[in-house]
Amino acid sequence: SSRNSTAYMLPREPRRREFSSLVATLLPRKTRGDLLQTQKLLQLAIAICEKKVYHEMFDEALKQYNDKQKRKDRKIPDYYKHIESGKQEKLFHEIIFQIGNKEDMSATGEHAELARTVLDEYYRGFQERNPYLRVFSAHLHMDEATPHIHIDYIPWTDRKGRGLPVRVSENGAFTQQGLTTGKLGDYGTVRFQEQERQVLTEISKEYGIDIVAGRHSKKH
């Protein structure tokens, strides 16, 4: 990592080392002139990592599912492509958190390192708080107007239901984390965002930063 950006080495994913090394190599050289090219390379690296994590998470469950199918047309040859072409679930989700704005918490201002410390601590507890949101990419950016962190994750569930025994499901993930009842229309997204904002608010207070209500995170 560099002073301007941090690419986290994520736990329980040994095959991500190649990806993290690529990021660590690219980011220290980043300037305004090559920022766009670096972002394109970073997105490509994330996409490669994402597909690897799909194999890690779902290959065994996919085999179990396909072995039970008597009709060939019901088998799923590629789960990643199955989700990609479907309409029910996204391949992954991204949440972005920042502290303050460019006026009171500029990435080049006196509080920049404090913001980095808070966001870093927030991230390091994210996976433990959200065991059914598999984090596969996380980047803390200090090279734009305001310090902020991107966390990319794949929501999954192993609750009994249609499809693979272990499958992509945001609603299933939030249900198993106690953030929703699982009923139609109760998706848990709002409770999840409130949970994470509360955690960030509490960490910020420990460092003497008061989070003003109304400055929300972004989720994609």
Secondary structure, 3 states (H helix, E strand, C coil): CCCCEEECCCCCCHHHHHHHHHHHHHHHHCCCCCHHHHHHHHHHHHHHHHHHHHHHHHHHHHHHHHHCCCCHHHCCCCHHHHHHHCCCCCCCEEEEEECCCCCCCCCCCCCHHHHHHHHHHHHHCHHHHCCCEEEEEEEEECCCCCCEEEEEEEEEECCCCCCCCCEECHHHHHHHCCCCCCCCCCCCHHHHHHHHHHHHHHHHHHCCCCCCCCCCCEEC
